[in-house]
Every structure is written in C-alpha cells, then in structure tokens.
Amino acid sequence: MSPLRILAVAVALVATPLVVHAQREKLPPDDLDIVERKWPDAKKSNTGIRYVVEVAGTAPILQPGDMVMVNYTGAFLNGKVFDQMHDKLHPFMFRVDRGLVIDGWDQILQLMRPGDKWIVIVPPELAYGRRGSPPKVPPYATLVFEMEILGVKKDT
C-alpha cells in the first residue's frame, strides 16, 4: 500500500469517531452546557437522550408493545413544569414503541424497567421538534422528564 493511501486511511480512522460523535449530539449547544452543568453524571443513550438513574428497578427491561404505567413530571431546562401525571391508582398508560408518545419516550422506555425512576433529558428532535406542542411547549424545546415506571402488562 502506498504511503499516501496509508495516510488517508489513518486520517479516516482518526476522524470517524469525531464525525460519529457530532452526528449523535442532538442537544443544541446552549442546552448541552446547561445539561452538563446540572446533570454532570448523566448517561447518554445511543440516540442522544441523557438520563440519570435515581432508583433502579429489578424487573425485566420493557419491550415494544408492553402496556406501561408511568407517573411523570415534564419540565423545561429552566425548571418550569409544562405537564405532569402523579396518580398511582390511575397512572398514564400506553403501549411502548407504538408512536403514542414522543419518540424520546418510546426510545428511552426500552432501556427502563418497572420500578425505575429516572431523570430523562430529551433533545428537541426527539420531543416536539420545530412545531412544538402549542400552547404548552414551544418549538425546539429540550424537555426534562422525571419518570417513574409503576408497572407493566406484558402481552400474552
């Protein structure tokens, strides 16, 4: 192999992780700064969602099609709450990965277990994107959810 070709391969190998990282970062730069300051230990999913495990459940991970029961608080990065559901008798119920909630929820729930309580930071494109959800959620809003998985009903 020629020295020029070896150099090209070496440059490609070094640059690839940087390009891949840039493609995966979905938080706007200003929001990323806030998130990194407020939640420095937040983990990052492969789709760009940040999360902090506050309480870890022990049941099996949720699967597409599971009927999940969730209590949550939805807020903006500044802490202003835009939505919440906290009712252990009548929690928010829906099927995972059926397009019934924002993409960020469908994605992160497939990493969660019943009993989990997480802080989940959803980038705008995995939330309501450029349209927002008027009048509560403006366009391009990064959303922060405190989510608690109360239970699951498996399809049988």
Secondary structure, DSSP 8 states (H G I E B T S, - for coil): --HHHHHHHHHHHHHHHHHHHHHH--S-HHHHHHHHHH-TT-EE-TTS-EEEEEE---S----TT-EEEEEEEEEETT--EEEEE--SSS-EEEETTSSSS-HHHHHHHTT--TT-EEEEEE-GGGTTTTT-BTTTB-TT--EEEEEEEEEEE---
